[in-house]
Amino acid sequence: MSTFAKRERLLLADLLETAGPEAPTLCEGWLTRDLAAHVVVRERRPDAAGGVLVKPLAPRLERVMAEYAGKPYEELIQLIRTGPPRFSPFSLKQVDEMANTVEFYVHTEDVRRARPEWTPRELDSVFQDALWSRLERSARLLGRGIPTGLVLRRPNGQTTVAHRGTPVVTVTGEPSELLLFSYGRQSVAKVEVEGDQEAIAKLGATKELGI
């Protein structure tokens, strides 16, 4: 049985292939070639991937990213499709599912929603529940340092607190859309935002809520 991570991986690879190497994405400064290189480096070059979080490693990450972005685009797509090598922690099904389901979902939407005309995907309730579970676990981390209180709410009334504080802003939407909002894709997330107008403005000025 296919996992969510595997499904999203293959969908992302298909979208990247169809879009070609020079298409825009929602990742600032990245074309599809850069996004594809990021996915491959993250899974295959742990010696460099740490530069995302550890500043002293950032120059190495940039060099390795540039190296991979210079590879034939078709090769990058094939590396994404085939997945990580055996020695990678991502090759373990449980790790892949926990670490890559959201990663690949968000990056798939980075490609889809960068197009002039796009429509939200119809996602089944099982996948939405899986995304909600991951959002609940990561909400506090994603919401750290924002200037207002922030509550994320599903249409069914389930809520999770991303940041404690006042005034409180409540963002309502499907888990898939709340994830995009929480990962800095506020401009394309299909959500409803309620609360003090000044607080909403401050939240909207926050370039990226999460990591």
Secondary structure, DSSP 8 states (H G I E B T S, - for coil): ---HHHHHHHHHHHHHHHH-TT-B-SSTT-BHHHHHHHHHHHHH-HHHHGGGT-GGGHHHHHHHHHHHHTS-HHHHHHHHHH---TTSGGGSHHHHHHHHHHHHHHHHHHHHTTSSS-------HHHHHHHHHHHHHHHHHHTTT-SSEEEEE-TTS-EEEEE--SSEEEEE--HHHHHHHHTT-TTT---EEEE-HHHHHHHHH-S-S--
